[in-house]
């Protein structure tokens, strides 16, 4: 788990529940969209985690 995973996991769970509630009957296109959005979010999460760990000075 990354730093953001630990702090944002409850938010992820809430968003996943909302997504399932809204798109539960939508079919494969909603699943594909979810996968794409999840990959995009992972990219940004990795960038921010890198910035937090590598760029932020250690005191």
C-alpha positions as a Markdown table, in Angstrom:
| # | Residue | x | y | z |
|---|---|---|---|---|
| 1 | Unk | 0.0 | 0.0 | 0.0 |
| 2 | Unk | 1.1 | 3.5 | -0.7 |
| 3 | Unk | 0.8 | 6.5 | 1.6 |
| 4 | Unk | -2.3 | 7.6 | -0.3 |
| 5 | Unk | -3.9 | 4.1 | -0.1 |
| 6 | Unk | -3.7 | 4.1 | 3.7 |
| 7 | Unk | -5.3 | 7.5 | 4.1 |
| 8 | Unk | -7.8 | 7.3 | 1.2 |
| 9 | Unk | -9.0 | 3.7 | 1.5 |
| 10 | Unk | -12.3 | 4.6 | 3.2 |
| 11 | Unk | -13.0 | 7.1 | 0.3 |
| 12 | Unk | -12.2 | 4.4 | -2.2 |
| 13 | Unk | -14.7 | 2.1 | -0.6 |
| 14 | Unk | -17.4 | 4.7 | -0.6 |
| 15 | Unk | -16.8 | 5.6 | -4.3 |
| 16 | Unk | -16.8 | 1.9 | -5.2 |
| 17 | Unk | -20.2 | 1.5 | -3.5 |
| 18 | Unk | -21.6 | 4.5 | -5.2 |
| 19 | Unk | -20.3 | 3.3 | -8.6 |
| 20 | Unk | -21.9 | -0.1 | -8.0 |
| 21 | Unk | -25.2 | 1.4 | -7.0 |
| 22 | Unk | -25.4 | 3.7 | -10.1 |
| 23 | Unk | -24.0 | 1.4 | -12.7 |
| 24 | Unk | -25.0 | -2.1 | -11.4 |
| 25 | Unk | -27.2 | -2.8 | -14.4 |
| 26 | Unk | -25.2 | -1.0 | -17.1 |
| 27 | Unk | -23.2 | -3.9 | -18.4 |
| 28 | Unk | -19.7 | -4.3 | -19.7 |
| 29 | Unk | -19.2 | -0.7 | -20.8 |
| 30 | Unk | -19.4 | 0.5 | -17.2 |
| 31 | Unk | -16.9 | -2.1 | -16.1 |
| 32 | Unk | -14.5 | -1.0 | -18.9 |
| 33 | Unk | -14.9 | 2.6 | -18.0 |
| 34 | Unk | -14.2 | 1.8 | -14.3 |
| 35 | Unk | -11.0 | -0.1 | -15.3 |
| 36 | Unk | -9.8 | 2.9 | -17.4 |
| 37 | Unk | -10.6 | 5.5 | -14.7 |
| 38 | Unk | -8.9 | 3.3 | -12.1 |
| 39 | Unk | -5.7 | 3.0 | -14.2 |
| 40 | Unk | -5.6 | 6.8 | -14.7 |
| 41 | Unk | -6.1 | 7.3 | -11.0 |
| 42 | Unk | -3.2 | 4.8 | -10.3 |
| 43 | Unk | -0.9 | 6.8 | -12.6 |
| 44 | Unk | -1.7 | 10.0 | -10.7 |
| 45 | Unk | -1.4 | 8.2 | -7.3 |
| 46 | Unk | 2.1 | 6.9 | -8.3 |
| 47 | Unk | 3.2 | 10.4 | -9.3 |
| 48 | Unk | 2.0 | 12.0 | -6.0 |
| 49 | Unk | 3.5 | 9.1 | -4.0 |
| 50 | Unk | 6.9 | 9.7 | -5.8 |
| 51 | Unk | 6.7 | 13.4 | -5.0 |
| 52 | Unk | 5.9 | 12.8 | -1.4 |
| 53 | Unk | 8.7 | 10.3 | -0.9 |
| 54 | Unk | 11.4 | 11.6 | -3.2 |
| 55 | Unk | 11.0 | 15.4 | -3.5 |
| 56 | Unk | 9.9 | 16.2 | 0.0 |
| 57 | Unk | 12.9 | 16.8 | 2.2 |
| 58 | Unk | 13.3 | 14.4 | 5.1 |
| 59 | Unk | 13.7 | 16.2 | 8.4 |
